[in-house]
C-alpha cells in the first residue's frame, strides 16, 4: 500500500513535531518534509512532490495564502489542507478561493485532522463543521464582508495593521520594502474608506477577525 506523502508548512517547530507524530502513527500516511515559511514550502513542494500539503497561513515572509497561489500556479493538481489558528469565516473563504481543498482550525481533534487528510487526498473538500456553519450563516445573511475587496497581500497587511504593527515591522515580517507596505496601506485605506490604523482595527473587529 502506497502511503499519503505529506509536507508540513508551519513556522512553529513544536506544532510541526506534534502533527508529524500524529500523521506518522497512521499506517497509510507519512510526513516526508517540513518547511517553516511559505517560501521554503514552495521550494520543498517542487523538490519532494508530496501528495498533500498541510499549510499554516500566518507565517513570516509571503505567508500561506500566497504560497498556496504559487504552488497551484506550478502544479494545478496540488492538494492543500490549511490548518490555521484563525476561527473566523473570512480566512477559510480566502484559502478556498485560492485553491486549497480544506480548512481546519488548530483546535480541532486529532481524529479530525486524519479524516481531513484522507478526504483532501481523495480530491474532495473538507471544512471543519463550525467553520462551515459560520460560512453558511454569512452567505445566508447576504452580508458582504468589506475586506473581500482586498487582494491577498493587502489582506495580510490589513491584519498586521489591525494588530497595531508599524509599517517597518510589517516590512520586516513580510520581506517587503517599507515603500511597498506604504502603497498597500494607501490602497487598503482607499478600498475600506478608513482614515487611520484605529479605523482599520475597528473594521477587523466588526468582521470578526480580531477580538474587541
Secondary structure as UniProt FT lines:
FT   STRAND          4..9
FT   HELIX           13..24
FT   TURN            27..28
FT   STRAND          29..35
FT   HELIX           38..48
FT   STRAND          52..55
FT   TURN            61..62
FT   HELIX           63..74
FT   TURN            76..77
FT   STRAND          80..84
FT   HELIX           90..98
FT   STRAND          102..105
FT   TURN            106..107
FT   HELIX           110..121
FT   TURN            122..123
FT   STRAND          126..127
FT   HELIX           129..141
FT   HELIX           146..149
FT   HELIX           152..162
FT   TURN            163..164
FT   HELIX           167..174
FT   HELIX           178..192
FT   HELIX           197..206
FT   TURN            207..208
//
